[in-house]
Amino acid sequence: MTEVAKKVVVTGAAGQIAYSLLWRIANGDVYGKNVPVELELLEIPAATQAAEGVAMELLDSAFPLLRGINVTDSADKAFDGANAAFLVGAKPRGKGEERADLLAANGKIFGPQGKAINDHAADDIRVLVVGNPANTNALIAMHAAPDVPNERFNAMMRLDHNRALSQLATKLGRATTEFEQVVVWGNHSATQFPDITYATVGGEKVADLVDQDWYLNEFIPRVAKRGAEIIEVRGKSSAASAASAAIDHMHDWINGTEQWVSAAIPSDGSYGIPEGIIVGLPTVSRAGRWEVVQGLEVSDFQRERIDANVKELQEEREAVADLLK
């Protein structure tokens, strides 16, 4: 019996992140190597021709699992029956533009997409917002989809998590897979808090293996500002690494993981973080759902940094309050 294909939507499909992301999805890296997929490429009208070119290349790659590709500028058509959605397309900050202006502009993108998801997506829809400001863009989309469970809307902190693992692996000369219980709390912004309080490698506490000065003055700011560093060196934003992290997030969400990973999910009040924001937390995935790792002791040092993220996310929420009614 042939398995029914999963329908996966990628917005901003002609962009650089999607150019890496789509090949991984078609290769079976999200649902698994025995699950066929259909791809829905959503773009603005001016970019649909470029997205058609991407679709041609995908077809030319002859992926065994790829059952079809459609390019559209209609959100209603794109999300019809969708099982998973990567919301990548977003408006970048313009010259002289404040963060509040950026949030308002993106609200005009993510609000309608959230409504289209609400009205047309499959019952098992999972939505990962990659386009920045990701946490609050996800909040906007979630509020526009009142019939979809809130937990189905996530924002991507996995890139920050992967960056933290990479910096630790480089510092200590270990493989990234050897590290456990690393977490990045908060917002996908420079405020984020990469935390090694609970982290171990080879049974040893990471905090005992690195000096405090390196942790505070190099590790935390470097992980938080890695995107800006890449722009300075490469001349362009992170693309392939963002796509890889998005694949990691959606794969683990669907297939499960007992390894701690950082996921931005709607707060349930854990660790004193108020509900009403989408925030990076230590999570595991079981039976297709993220679960917050519970029972962790939080020091004053951690609390100060977590609270700074909460404050920033609440301010972002206030900046788009008219979109959340």
Helices and strands as residue ranges (DSSP letters): E 6-11, H 16-26, E 37-42, G 45-47, H 48-60, E 66-72, H 75-78, E 84-87, H 99-120, E 126-129, H 134-143, G 150-152, E 153-155, H 158-172, G 176-178, E 179-180, E 183-185, E 193-195, E 200-201, E 204-205, G 206-208, H 212-214, I 215-219, H 220-224, H 226-234, H 240-255, E 257-266, G 270-272, E 278-286, E 289-292, H 300-319, G 321-323
